[in-house]
């Protein structure tokens, strides 16, 4: 089996394990992170209704700054700030952080710190 397929499978297993414990509701929705090789995406999800309340991606964050590309860490931090601002517009102040099976390190950590700087509590 190729190494990249094995790592994807292991991330999926970690994600399932994390989702057993992490559940978002109306009072504290779930801040979900997806990281691809090029971009990073974040959503604030209410699991009781299954609706996405706020979302942001690095494609939007880079385009908002007017640059064609940005460093991945800087883009991740700006995505965190952007999703936090959109969540605060919806009246959301507290969330549950779902790292999606990724290590809390690098871009995922930058996104979390950016959303904390913008005012989300988790």
Secondary structure, 3 states (H helix, E strand, C coil): CCHHHHHHHHHHHHHHHHHHHCCCCCCCEEEEEEECCCCEEEEEEECCCCEEEEEEEHHHHHHHHCCCCCCHHHHHHHHHHHHHHHHHHCCCCEEEEECCCCCCCCHHHHHHHHHHHCCCEC
